[in-house]
Amino acid sequence: MSVPGAATARTAEPSNYLNAEYSIKSWFLTLDHKRIGLLYLAGLTFFFTLGGLFAVLIRLELLTPEGDLFQSETYNKLFTMHGIFMVFFFLLPSIPAVLGNFFLPLMIGARDLAFPKLNLLSWYIYMVGGLFTLYAMVAGGVDTGWTFYTPYSSVYANSHVIAAALGIFISGFSSILTGVNFIATIHTMRAPGLTWFRMPLFVWAHYATSLIMVLGTPVIAITIVLVAIERLFGVGIFDPAKGGDPILFQHLFWFYSHPAVYIMILPGMGVISEIVACFSRKRIFGYHIIAMSSLAIAVLGFLVWGHHMFVSGQSIYAGILFSLLSMLVAIPSAIKVFNWTATLYRGSIRFDTPMLYTLGFIGLFTIGGLTGIFLASLAVDVHVHDTYFIVAHFHYVMVGGMVMAYLGGLHFYWPKMFGRLYPETLAKIAAVMIFVGFNLTFFPQFLLGYLGMPRRYHAYPEEFQVLNVLSTAGASILGLGFALPMGYLIWSLFRGKPAGNNPWGASGLEWQTQSPPISHNFDEVPIVTEEAYAYDTLRPPAAASPEQEEVLHV
Amino acid sequence: MSDHDVLPLRVYFGVFGTLLALTGLTTWIAYQDFGNLNTTIALVIASIKVVLVVLWFMHVKQSSGLVRIFALSGFFWLMILFGYTLSDYFTRTSVRGWE
C-alpha cells in the first residue's frame, strides 16, 4: 500500500490521548471526547456481535423449510432481540457516538465538545440501557418484534417487554444528550474562520442528525411509557377492548422510528462525502446542496411515517398524503447520490479500503432507496407489506448503507484514531467479502418477498428453499467479512505500521494534528481560511504549500 | 443578553404557586360538567402551565434568540405530530361492504 505520510512517522511515541494516562479510572471517568468515542466503540462492538449472533441463528433456522431448529416462540424472540440490539444499541448510536464524538471537535478545531461531562454521562446511560435490555434477554427474551406493536406488547405478550422497553427508554436519553451536545458544539465552538459553509459535510450531517435526535427521541420515550402504563395498570390507551386505539401506537412509534432511519443514514452520508472527496482528489461536487439536502432529509423524514401503516387501518386519505410525502424524500437522497457520482467523474480515484466501502455504499444505498419508492406506492405496498421484500429493503439501507459507511469511516479514520495502519490487502478482501456476502444474503430476499414469503415465520413452503439457502450462504460470507476487520484492526493496534499524521493526504483540520491526537487536539487554536475540500491545492500531503501549514498552525 | 441571569427567588415561588393553583383548578374542573368543553378547558389550563414552565423555569424568557428558535421548533414538531396523526383520525371512513 502506498502511504505518503508513513515516511514522516515518528519513531519515539509522543504524548497523545491514549498514553496520557493508563489507569482504569482515567478511562471510565474521562472527559476526553476521543476516549469517550472509544468507550462507545467497545460497547457498540459488543452489541453488534450479540445482534449478529442472533442473525446467525435466524439464518440457520431458515436453511430448511421446516421449523426444526427452534420453536416458533423461540424464533420470535430471536428476531426481536436481533432487531432491538442492532437498531437501538448499534445502528442508531454507531457513527455519531464513535466517529462523531471523536472527530466532530477535531473537524471544527475545538478542544472538546461543549459539555464533556454530559458526553460521559451519555455513554453511561447508553450502557445502562443496554444492560437492561441484556437482562431482558437473559431472563427469557422478548417476542414482540423490535416494533413493540400494541395491543400484543401491552396486553398479551408473556415475555419481558417492560425490561426491554425500559432499556430502550433509558438509552434514548443518551441519544438526546449527544444531540444537544453536538448542536451546542457546532454553534459555539467552531474555530476562527470556520464559517457554516466551510464546515465539512460530516459536520453538517451530524448537525441534521442531532436535530432529529433532539426532536424525535422524546416521542418514542413517551410512547414506551404509555405501553408500560397500559401493561402494568391496565389503563386503556392502545387496547381497543378498553377504548384505546392500536393505530395510535403506530403513529407515535413511527413518528420517531422513521426519522430514526435518518439518524442512522445521515451520519453515514457525512462519512461518504469525506471519503469520496479524499479518494477522488477533488473538491466535492455541489457542497452547498449536499449540506442543505441533509437538513431537508431531517425535516422531510418527519413527514412520512404513515407509509409504515398503509395496511393498518389508517385512513386511505392519510395514506395518500403519506405516500406523496414519502416520494419527496427521494429528492434530497438522490441529490447526494448524484453529487457523489459527479465528484467521482474525472477524479483521480484511488481504490483504498475506505473507498471500496464507499462505492459499495453508493450502489447498495441506491437500491435500498429505490425499493423504498416501490414501498411508498400504496398499491405495491399492499402486495409486499410484511414480506421479505421489506426485510431486504431496510437491510439494503441499514446494512448496505449505514454499516458500509460505518466500516468505511472506521477504516478511513483508524490511522488518525490510533496512529497505526491496518493490513491493506486483508482489509480489501474483507470489504469485497462483505459486499458479495451482503448481496447474496439480501438480494434473494427481494425475490422471496415478491413471491409472497411473509417475514417473521420460522417455517415456509418448500418452493422458497433455494432462495433461502442462497441467503444463508451469503450470511456466512458476510459474517466472515465482519469477523476479519475485528481481527486485523485489533492486530494493527499492536503491530500495525505507524500511520503518520495524514496517510491519505486528506484535507480538513482533523488531519493536520498529530496521530493519535494529543489530549487537547491542537497545540494552538487553528485559524481556517479556506473551504473543507481544497483538494485542488492539496495534492499529496508532501506537496502541501507552506502557506497552508502556516494557516493551520498545528 | 446573558443566559445566566438569575431570577429572584420570589419569581420561582410565584410561578410554582401559580402552577399549584392551576393544578387545583384542573382537579376542581374534573368534577364539573361543561359538556363538550370539558377537554378544551383542561387543555387550555395545561397550555398555560406549559408556558409558565418553559418561560420561567426553563429560562427561555431570558435566553438568546437561537435558544428561543429551538424551543419553538419543539412545538412546531409537536404540531406536525398532532396534525398528521389527525389527518388519519379525521378522514377515517368505513369501507363499503364491510359494515
Chai-1 contact restraints between the chains, C-beta under 6 A:
chainA,res_idxA,chainB,res_idxB,connection_type,confidence,min_distance_angstrom,max_distance_angstrom,comment,restraint_id
A,L215,B,W77,contact,1.0,0.0,6.0,A-B,restraint_1
A,H251,B,T85,contact,1.0,0.0,6.0,A-B,restraint_2
A,F255,B,L81,contact,1.0,0.0,6.0,A-B,restraint_3
A,F302,B,I80,contact,1.0,0.0,6.0,A-B,restraint_4
A,Q314,B,D88,contact,1.0,0.0,6.0,A-B,restraint_5
A,S315,B,D88,contact,1.0,0.0,6.0,A-B,restraint_6
A,S315,B,T91,contact,1.0,0.0,6.0,A-B,restraint_7
A,S315,B,R92,contact,1.0,0.0,6.0,A-B,restraint_8
A,Y317,B,T91,contact,1.0,0.0,6.0,A-B,restraint_9
A,A318,B,S87,contact,1.0,0.0,6.0,A-B,restraint_10
A,A318,B,D88,contact,1.0,0.0,6.0,A-B,restraint_11
A,A318,B,T91,contact,1.0,0.0,6.0,A-B,restraint_12
A,L321,B,S87,contact,1.0,0.0,6.0,A-B,restraint_13
